[in-house]
Amino acid sequence: MTTNLVVITEIVPMVLQLQPAIAMTDEQFYEFCQLNRDLRIERNAAGELVIMPPTGSETDERNFNLIGQLWAWTKQDGTGVGFGSSAGFTLPNGAVRSPDAAWIKRTRWEAIEPEQRKKFAPICPEFVIELRSESDNLRILQDKMQEYIDNGTQLGWLIDRKKRQVFIYRPNTAVEVLDNPKTLSGEPLLPGFVLDLSQIW
């Protein structure tokens, strides 16, 4: 009998260096993403394209549950707007990032021109969540979380399903690490929002 061993290793996203040969404008980058909808594409602050494979079905099912909980709270609270993993945001440092879930105060969102909102809006969410899959490189996600904080995010959760840990990011504060928590509280930024992790682990 033959036994096949499948080893899942961490995936490092492909980084394409375009500059100085090619300098994409924001409009060109947006159109490039529209032409390649099957890929998860971000742009870092150096103008490099970061191309990631689609997430696995199990991870996306967990992410759907996560977004559902944030949506329910956002609808009830009414002070902000929520986003899923397909939304791209242009951060102050020029990077275009797509967190797995995000929340922005309604007053800040509505202050953006409607045409800008249709593309990769020039705004950094107050709250972001990244959900690590089995193959995601943890260091890359940690760097991304710190980038959010450096650009204006007030609260960030990096949920590591692989190790059942949560890394909590806040401005001017050391990263807090929780081992196998059952829930996460969004207080005081998101009053009353409690994320149940039982269906996300």
C-alpha positions as CSV (number, residue, x, y, z in Angstrom):
1,M,0.0,0.0,0.0
2,T,1.3,3.4,-0.9
3,T,1.0,6.3,1.6
4,N,1.0,9.8,0.3
5,L,2.2,12.5,2.7
6,V,0.9,16.0,2.1
7,V,2.8,18.7,3.9
8,I,1.2,22.2,4.0
9,T,3.9,24.8,4.1
10,E,3.6,28.5,4.6
11,I,2.9,30.4,1.4
12,V,4.9,33.6,0.8
13,P,3.0,36.0,-1.5
14,M,4.6,36.8,-4.9
15,V,6.0,40.3,-5.0
16,L,6.3,41.9,-8.4
17,Q,8.7,44.9,-8.6
18,L,7.5,47.2,-11.3
19,Q,9.3,50.5,-10.6
20,P,11.1,52.3,-12.1
21,A,10.4,50.5,-15.3
22,I,6.6,50.8,-14.8
23,A,4.9,53.2,-12.4
24,M,1.2,52.4,-12.1
25,T,-1.2,55.2,-11.2
26,D,-4.0,54.5,-8.7
27,E,-6.4,54.3,-11.7
28,Q,-4.2,51.8,-13.5
29,F,-3.7,49.6,-10.4
30,Y,-7.5,49.5,-9.9
31,E,-8.1,48.5,-13.5
32,F,-5.3,45.9,-13.2
33,C,-7.2,44.4,-10.2
34,Q,-10.5,44.4,-12.1
35,L,-8.9,42.4,-15.0
36,N,-7.5,39.8,-12.5
37,R,-10.4,39.3,-10.2
38,D,-9.4,35.7,-9.5
39,L,-6.3,36.9,-7.7
40,R,-5.9,38.6,-4.4
41,I,-3.8,41.6,-5.2
42,E,-2.4,44.3,-2.9
43,R,0.2,47.1,-3.4
44,N,2.8,47.9,-0.8
45,A,4.1,51.3,0.1
46,A,7.1,50.8,-2.3
47,G,4.7,50.4,-5.2
48,E,5.3,46.6,-5.6
49,L,2.4,44.3,-6.4
50,V,1.7,41.6,-3.8
51,I,-0.1,38.7,-5.4
52,M,-1.6,36.0,-3.1
53,P,-3.5,32.8,-4.0
54,P,-7.2,32.5,-3.1
55,T,-7.9,31.3,0.4
56,G,-9.0,27.8,1.0
57,S,-12.6,27.0,1.4
58,E,-12.4,26.2,5.1
59,T,-10.7,29.5,5.9
60,D,-13.2,31.5,3.9
61,E,-16.1,29.7,5.7
62,R,-14.6,30.9,9.0
63,N,-14.1,34.4,7.6
64,F,-17.8,34.4,6.5
65,N,-18.8,33.7,10.1
66,L,-16.5,36.5,11.3
67,I,-17.9,39.0,8.9
68,G,-21.4,38.0,9.7
69,Q,-20.9,38.8,13.4
70,L,-19.3,42.2,12.5
71,W,-22.2,42.9,10.1
72,A,-24.9,42.2,12.7
73,W,-23.2,44.5,15.3
74,T,-22.6,47.2,12.7
75,K,-26.2,47.2,11.6
76,Q,-27.5,47.5,15.2
77,D,-24.9,50.1,16.2
78,G,-25.3,52.3,13.2
79,T,-22.3,54.6,13.7
80,G,-20.1,53.0,11.1
81,V,-19.9,50.8,8.0
82,G,-18.3,47.4,7.6
83,F,-16.4,45.7,4.9
84,G,-15.4,42.2,3.8
85,S,-12.2,40.8,2.4
86,S,-12.7,42.1,-1.1
87,A,-12.6,45.8,-0.2
88,G,-9.3,47.6,-0.9
89,F,-8.2,50.8,0.9
90,T,-5.5,53.2,-0.1
91,L,-3.5,53.9,3.1
92,P,-1.8,57.3,3.8
93,N,1.6,55.6,3.0
94,G,0.3,54.7,-0.5
95,A,-0.2,51.0,0.1
96,V,-3.4,49.4,-1.0
97,R,-4.5,46.8,1.5
98,S,-7.5,44.4,1.8
99,P,-8.1,43.2,5.4
100,D,-10.3,40.2,5.9
101,A,-12.8,42.5,7.7
102,A,-12.9,46.2,8.5
103,W,-15.0,48.9,10.0
104,I,-14.9,52.7,9.5
105,K,-16.9,55.4,11.3
106,R,-19.8,56.6,9.1
107,T,-18.8,60.3,9.3
108,R,-15.3,59.5,7.9
109,W,-16.7,57.3,5.2
110,E,-19.3,59.7,4.0
111,A,-16.7,62.5,3.9
112,I,-15.0,60.7,1.0
113,E,-16.1,61.7,-2.5
114,P,-18.6,59.1,-3.9
115,E,-16.4,58.4,-7.0
116,Q,-13.4,57.6,-4.7
117,R,-15.6,55.2,-2.7
118,K,-16.2,53.2,-5.8
119,K,-12.6,52.2,-6.1
120,F,-9.9,51.8,-3.4
121,A,-11.0,54.6,-1.1
122,P,-8.2,56.8,0.4
123,I,-8.8,55.9,4.0
124,C,-7.4,53.7,6.7
125,P,-10.1,51.7,8.6
126,E,-10.4,52.3,12.4
127,F,-10.7,48.6,12.9
128,V,-9.3,45.7,11.0
129,I,-9.2,41.9,11.3
130,E,-6.8,39.5,9.6
131,L,-7.6,35.7,9.8
132,R,-4.5,33.5,9.3
133,S,-5.0,30.4,7.3
134,E,-2.9,27.2,7.5
135,S,-0.6,28.4,4.8
136,D,-0.3,32.1,5.6
137,N,3.1,33.4,6.7
138,L,2.7,34.8,10.2
139,R,5.5,37.4,10.0
140,I,4.0,38.9,6.8
141,L,0.6,39.3,8.5
142,Q,2.2,40.8,11.6
143,D,4.0,43.4,9.5
144,K,0.7,44.1,7.7
145,M,-1.0,44.7,11.1
146,Q,1.7,47.1,12.2
147,E,1.3,48.9,8.9
148,Y,-2.4,49.4,9.6
149,I,-1.6,50.8,13.1
150,D,1.1,53.1,11.7
151,N,-1.4,54.5,9.2
152,G,-4.3,55.2,11.6
153,T,-6.0,52.0,12.6
154,Q,-7.1,52.1,16.2
155,L,-7.7,48.4,16.8
156,G,-6.5,45.4,14.9
157,W,-7.0,41.7,15.5
158,L,-4.8,39.1,13.9
159,I,-6.4,35.7,14.5
160,D,-4.0,32.8,14.1
161,R,-6.1,29.7,13.7
162,K,-3.0,27.6,13.4
163,K,-1.8,28.3,16.9
164,R,-5.2,29.4,18.4
165,Q,-3.8,32.7,19.3
166,V,-5.0,36.3,18.8
167,F,-2.6,39.3,18.5
168,I,-4.2,42.6,19.5
169,Y,-2.8,45.8,18.0
170,R,-3.4,49.3,19.3
171,P,-1.5,52.6,18.7
172,N,1.4,53.3,21.1
173,T,0.9,50.0,22.9
174,A,2.8,46.7,22.9
175,V,1.1,43.9,21.0
176,E,-1.1,41.8,23.3
177,V,-1.2,38.1,22.7
178,L,-4.1,35.9,23.9
179,D,-4.0,32.1,23.9
180,N,-7.1,30.3,22.8
181,P,-9.6,33.0,23.9
182,K,-13.3,32.2,23.6
183,T,-14.4,35.8,22.7
184,L,-12.9,39.1,21.8
185,S,-14.2,42.5,22.9
186,G,-14.2,45.5,20.7
187,E,-14.5,48.0,23.6
188,P,-14.1,50.9,23.7
189,L,-13.9,51.5,19.9
190,L,-16.8,49.2,19.1
191,P,-19.0,49.3,22.1
192,G,-21.0,46.1,22.7
193,F,-19.2,44.2,19.9
194,V,-18.1,40.7,21.1
195,L,-16.7,38.3,18.6
196,D,-17.5,34.6,19.4
197,L,-14.5,32.6,18.3
198,S,-16.1,29.2,18.8
199,Q,-17.0,28.8,15.1
200,I,-13.8,30.5,13.9
201,W,-11.2,28.2,15.5
